[in-house]
């Protein structure tokens, strides 16, 4: 037992000792509360780090070559981490559209969600999976991983123009956006039948907080500015034209402690049908 652990065991109250052990095990945690996004960004490295891209590239190569079953946030898995609520929705959308499926995957890295879902889409006659990402991800994606099914774009507009989406998917991404409201409005503008928000942190005390997320070296040794959302504020830009039809627990569970504690959830929204005049 290290000196630090002995001190913790001897002096910390049981509740704080439990919190420390939990965070040491989980690794990812939040630190600081900031008045605006710019201030938080100044206290973090950011998601556009070349080192992060290289690790994601390495992990995606392992998946594509069959050396790993799947990856999430550049962490490899021996068994594919199937996101079953998302898969169920994709199959529903394909059935409703005669066996054809078009997905706009916002912040989809180099195909993480695509590779987690594709085993269940083999009987779908036509699949177009369009990833919208940062420029340096798009360049790598187009160079190494693009196919007739998997395409990479820099904007929602560009992706939607080529293949209008039935489903917009945003998994573990809105919390890292400087202006998530504008991002959600861009989803609405696609007129997709469904919008799926997955792996998104909701502050347990219902505040909306700008903080930073610290990621350990076991994943990618980085830090990002992020938001812990208030659920009502998160949903508001979508509820103008969409109805929430389902919510589900995300794989991340609950992270953080004290006033910076969040539960990760997912939501499925369906485009609201226009009411007939006079009804």
N, C-alpha and C positions, 0 to 999 in steps of 0.2 A: 504494500500500500504506500503510495507516495505521500510526501509531507503535506501537500495540499489536501489530499483526501482525508488524512488523519485529522487535520485542523477542521475541515468541514464537519466531520463526524462528531468531533468533540464540542464544537462551539455553535454550529448553526441550529436553529430551531428545526424540528422535524419537517415542517411544511416547506421551509426554504431548502433544506437538504434534498427533499424529494424533487423540488423544482430544478435544482442544479443537476441531479442525476438524470432527470428526464431530458433536459436540454443537452447534456453531454452525449446522451444516447442518440437523440434525433439530429443533432448537429445544426440544422437550419434554425435560425431564430431571428428576432427583430430587435432593433436597437434605435432608440431616439424617437422623439416627436418633433416635427419641423413645421414651420408656419406655411411653407410653400414647397412646390416640387423642385425649384431651382436650388433651394438651400439643402434639401435632402440629397440631390444629385451631387452637390459639392462634397458630401460626406460619404460618397460611394464611388465604386469604379465604373459601374454601368454595364449594360448588357451587350454593348457593341465591342467588347474586348476581343481582339484577334485570338487570344488564348482560348476563350470560350468556344469560338467558332471551330477551332482546330480540334477541340475535344469532342464536340458534337459531330464533326466530320468523321473523326476516328470511330466513334461509336456507331454511326450510321453505316459506315463501311462494313463493320463487323456484322450488323444485322443483314445487310444486303448480300453479303458473301455466305451467310448461313452459319457464321461462327458464334452468333448470339441470337436468341429468340426474339429479343426486343430491347428497346432502350427508352428511358424517360429521363429528360434533363441530363443526358449523356451518361447515365448510369445503365449498365448492361444487365439483362435478365436472362436466366437460363430457361425460364418459361415465359411465354408472351403475356404481358400484363394487359389482358383484354379489358377495355373500358365498356362493359356490357350495356349500361344505359345509352351510351352514344351509339353503339352498334345496333341496338334495338330501334332507335330512332332512324338511323340510316336505312335499315331494311324497310321500315314503314314508309319512308319517303320514296324508296325505289319501287315498292309495290304500288303505291298511289300513282306513280308516273310510268307504269307499264314496263317496269324492269330497267329503267334508266335512272342514273344518279349523277348529280353534279354537286360537288362540295366545294365551298370556299373555306379554306382552313387558314384563319388569320393567326399569324405568329406560329405557324406549324413547323418551324425550324427546317430540317432537311427531310421531313417526312415521318416524324415520330408517330403521330396519331394514325397516319395512313398505314404504316406497317403494323400497328397494333390492331387495326380493323380489317385489313384486306383479306384475311383468311375467311371471314364471314361474308365477303362480298363476291365470292367466286361465281355464284349463280346469278348475279346481277349482270344483265346482258351488256350494258354500257356504263362505265364509270369514268368520270372526269373529276380528278382531285386537284384543285388549284390552291397552292400555298401562296400566301401573301407574307412577305418577310422583308427584312432590311436588305439593302443593296448587296452587301458582301455575302449574305446567305444566298440570295438569288443567284449570284454569279457562280458560286460553288454548286448550288443545286442544278442549275442548267448545264454546267460542265460535266458533272459526275452522276447525277441521280435522275435526271429528267427522262420521261418516257411518254408514250402515247396517253397513258393514264395520269401520270404525275407531272404537273407543270408548276413553274415558279414565276411569281409576279411581284412587282414592287408596290402596287396599289390595289385597293379594293375595286376601283373603277376599271383598271386594266383587266383584272381577273374576271369581273362580271361581264365585261363586253364580249369576251371570247366565249365563255360558257356561263350564262346566267345561272346562278346557284339555286338549287332547291333547298339546300341546307347551308347555313353559315355556322362554322364551328370556331369557338374561341376557347382554347384550353390553356389554363395557366398563363394568361397573357394580359388581361385587362388591368391587373394590379400593377403592371410595369409601364403602363401608358401615361405620358404626361397629361393627356386630356381624354380620359376614357369615355366621357359623354359624347364627344365628337366621333370617337370610334364606333360607339353604339349607334349613333345616328347614321353613320355610313353603312352599317349593317341593315338598318331599316330601309335605306335608299335602294338596296339591291332587290327589294320586294321578294326575297326568298320566302318559301313557305314555312320554313322552320329556322329558328336561331337557337343554338345550343351554347350555353356558357358553362364551362366546367373548370374545376380546380381553382376556385376563386375564394379568397379569404374574407370572411365576414367577422368584424370585431365583435367579441362576445358581449362587450358593454354597449354595443349599438352605436358607438361613435364612428365617424369616418376620420381616419388618422393617416397622415403622411409620415412614413417611417423609412427605415432601411432594412433590407434583408441581408443577413450574413450567411454565406454558404461555406461549409468546411472544405478542406482540401480533398476529402474523400469523394467529393462530387466535382467541384471545379474551382474552389478557393477564390470566391468572388464576393462582391457586394453590390446590391442594386437599390435604388430608391423604389418604394412601392407604396400602395395604398392598402389599408385594411378598411373594407367597405362597410357602410351601413346598408343593409339589405334593401330597404325601400328606395334609397337614393340610387343604388346600383340598377334596379329594375326600371326606374321611372322613364328613361328615354325609350325603352322598348314597349312599355304598356300603352303608349299612345296609339299603336297600330297592331300590337300583338297581345295574345293572352297566354299567361303561364299555364301550361298543362301538366307540368311535372317538376319535381325537385328531388335531388338525391344527394347522398353523402359522397364526397370526393375521396379519392384514395389517400390524400394527404392527411386526413383526420384533423386533429386540433394541434396547433403549434403556438409557441410563445408562452408567456407567463405574465402575471400581474395585469397591468393596464394594456399591455401589448400582447393580447392573446386572441387568436382567431380560429374559427372553425371553417374548414374548406368545404364548399358545396358546389353542386351543379344545378342548372335550371334548363328546362326546355320550353321554348315559346313557339306558338303557332300563329301564323298571320290571321288576323281577324277578318272574317268575311264582311263585305260591305252590305249594309242593310238595304233592301229594296225601297225605292221612294214610296212614301205613303204608308210604310209598314210600321 
